[in-house]
Amino acid sequence: MKDSKIAGLLVILIVYTFAIIFGINVFLALTNTLLPHSHIFLRILIADVAATIFVFLCGVVLKNTSVYDPYWSVAPIVILTGIAFYVGFLRLGLVASLLLYAVWFWGIRLTINWAYTFKNLSTQDWRYDMFKQKFPRIYQLISFCGINMMPTLVVYLCLLPGIMLIQENIFRFCIEPGGSIAGGAGLMFTSRAHVYIGFAICIIATLIQLASDIQMHRFRRKNTENNLIIRHGLWKHSRHPNYLGEILMWWGVYVMMLSLLPHMWYLGIGALVNTLMFLFISIPMADKRNRTIRDGFDEYYRETNSLMPFRKFNRK
């Protein structure tokens, strides 16, 4: 069964169904009993961590750390949609609706791409195998803290602007005179520019990821050798256009939040941490591996940017 893609996807679907149910129940239990007056941020964090622990334990049982991989794209959809229902889904204003559209578009696309590349439960991400080989005795600690929990916390920080945006947009929709104007197309008391610019950044980010993934999939189908480098499309001048899309997505959410809550500018910490994680962890790690397995990578490295898909002009 572990070698079957269909069976593996079904198992992970079951794992995430129970993880979502568990997380929701933790959130509701905290709301109704233990922490009824605490800030919603804290209750979401605890529920998010609880769901992550559940997924981690399932990965341990299944002996595959990649069980966690779709959490990155599934959690934002579940959390933001869940909060929208919790505070009043039917009263969503335009700003919050645009946010949910953007996150659903991004999350569904990324999850579909994960499912497309998923092989089976006998295979996991090369980085996890590397950690397991180098640190066999503490691998589960690395898996829990670095592979499972750290991304959860990064995404949680990225979601804070979205959570606040949904709450504030519903609040204004309900209490401002002519709520249909305050929360609807008129966007009174908000900055239209920030809303539409942020939404556009999110959509462009998702399209960049979509285009780069399609180009990579086509390249791999035509070139089965693992040592070749893709050098066309977005990959011609960018080594990681998919990472660029991921970074831009959360800056777009942050810009949208500024339309309603400019005084909460500090919530950009999530997008900043996410950017730094890609710049100083994900990109260097990927480049280091590619240098050892891809022919001509050093030349490709010199001629391309890490992120921006524009021609690199080197000083001689």
Stockholm file with secondary structure:
# STOCKHOLM 1.0

chainA/1-316         MKDSKIAGLLVILIVYTFAIIFGINVFLALTNTLLPHSHIFLRILIADVAATIFVFLCGVVLKNTSVYDPYWSVAPIVILTGIAFYVGFLRLGLVASLLLYAVWFWGIRLTINWAYTFKNLSTQDWRYDMFKQKFPRIYQLISFCGINMMPTLVVYLCLLPGIMLIQENIFRFCIEPGGSIAGGAGLMFTSRAHVYIGFAICIIATLIQLASDIQMHRFRRKNTENNLIIRHGLWKHSRHPNYLGEILMWWGVYVMMLSLLPHMWYLGIGALVNTLMFLFISIPMADKRNRTIRDGFDEYYRETNSLMPFRKFNRK
#=GR chainA/1-316 SS CTTCHHHHHHHHHHHHHHHHHHHHHHHHHIIIIISTTSCHHHHHHHHHHHHHHHHHHHHHHHTCGGGGTTHHHHHHHHHHHHHHHHHCGGGCCHHHHHHHHHHHHHHHHHHHHHHHHCCCTTCCCHHHHHHHHHCSTTHHHHIIIIIIIHHHHHHHHHHHHHHHHHHHHHHHHHHSSSHHHHSSTTCTTSCHHHHHHHHHHHHHHHHHHHHHHHHHHHHHHHCCCTTCCCCSGGGGTBSCHHHHHHHHHHHHHHHHHHTTCGGGGGGGHHHHHHHHHIIIIIHHHHHHHHHHHSTTHHHHHHHSBSSCCSCCCCCC
#=GC SS_cons         CTTCHHHHHHHHHHHHHHHHHHHHHHHHHIIIIISTTSCHHHHHHHHHHHHHHHHHHHHHHHTCGGGGTTHHHHHHHHHHHHHHHHHCGGGCCHHHHHHHHHHHHHHHHHHHHHHHHCCCTTCCCHHHHHHHHHCSTTHHHHIIIIIIIHHHHHHHHHHHHHHHHHHHHHHHHHHSSSHHHHSSTTCTTSCHHHHHHHHHHHHHHHHHHHHHHHHHHHHHHHCCCTTCCCCSGGGGTBSCHHHHHHHHHHHHHHHHHHTTCGGGGGGGHHHHHHHHHIIIIIHHHHHHHHHHHSTTHHHHHHHSBSSCCSCCCCCC
//
